[in-house]
């Protein structure tokens, strides 16, 4: 099939909202086509080079952020805190892993979520499920749950404001390695892990001073960091509307994000999402689960990276803490048998979701850590390499995941459970996980 930004229309498209007003949808998509892009093609190409280096074992990827952004959280303090926790985690990883870290946020576009059912019922009333702020609203009313195309434009506006603020912070010196104290969150000085974190910060600060002493001048590369955006390319009509050709470059770019990914529910090789993603020039990722056969994985390689371009294809395995040893080697062997190489990331979140006694969805920190540890070990045993992690986290003091340094229990969940969709690591749990990952610096295959 000849690829175009609309060729996906000829294939089954799952997880798409049912918009009741086709005219309103087309008007919103037409406006999206006219609006300026959120990212540039040269930023997209730069990330692909960084991911190729991670694939070759020269970098480590930290991809993290909210499970689903909300319009209400498009606020300067919350955005800054998300950036802070990712910068802190990456600093710890750089120090421990002894290699540069590629920072990719689940940010500036992660407003839509796949759901396990199209509808939900409460007290005898059945309504469409909540699919994220760019589709409908979470309140359980008929008006709120009707998919509204105008929210696509609001999502684009909020994404633009978010990425503009992040760029402004970084360009203004917020991420300056000479001043890691800029990244401090309120908890840093009293958290159980504060001492470990502070020692790593001091070590890096001293290293920077030493290198600049040798150079005899400031090293300006330490004044800022590279930061990229990512989101699940779920709403195909909106993704296609932001897919552009650019001057003096071949092909088409999705300019709504640097790194779009395909979720587990939309990864069918004969489906519309794979068809759309195979034609764009961005680096792309696919979530892999225990239900995927070797043939399925191999066909994804063939369709999405036929030229075997380094940095083009990332596989994010999400298996569950107890299934890594049995499931991951088969995936690694399948890719190798097909003659392909990919960048491997571990998503230790989605395979470890459970329901607490009070009915809230949660995840246990020990399960998350166990999946990361097992993934490092299995890749090493298979002669492969774990090149990064994909995490749902926040810079706020939420209580959504159990365990961690403060040993959160089910009683703690209701104290600060704020996620509208999936539970996230809070700032302390995220930092604790990064310290554990950093410990693998001496265990490279």
Secondary structure, 3 states (H helix, E strand, C coil): CCCCCCHHHHCECCCCCCCCCHHHHHHHHHHHHHCCCCCCHHHHHHHHHHHHHHHCCCEEEEEEECCCCCHHHCCHHHHHHHHHHHHHHHHHHHHHHCCEEEEEEEECCCCCCCCCCCEEEECCEEEECCCCCCCCCCCCCHHHHCCCCHHHHHHHHHHHHHHHHHHHHHHCCCCCHHHHHHHCCCCCCCCCCHHHHHHHHHHHHHHHHHHHHHHCCCCHHHHCCCCEEEEECCCHHHHHHCEECCCCCCCEEECCCCEEEECHHHCCCCEHHHHHHHCECCCEEEEECCCCCHHHHHHHHHHHCCCCCCCCEEEEECCCCCCHHHHHHHHHHHHHHCCCCCEEEECCCHHHEEECCCCCEEEEHHHHHHHHHHHHHHHHHCCCCCCEEEEEECCCCCCCEEECCCCECHHHHCCCCCCCCCCCECHHHHHHHHHHHHHHHHCCC
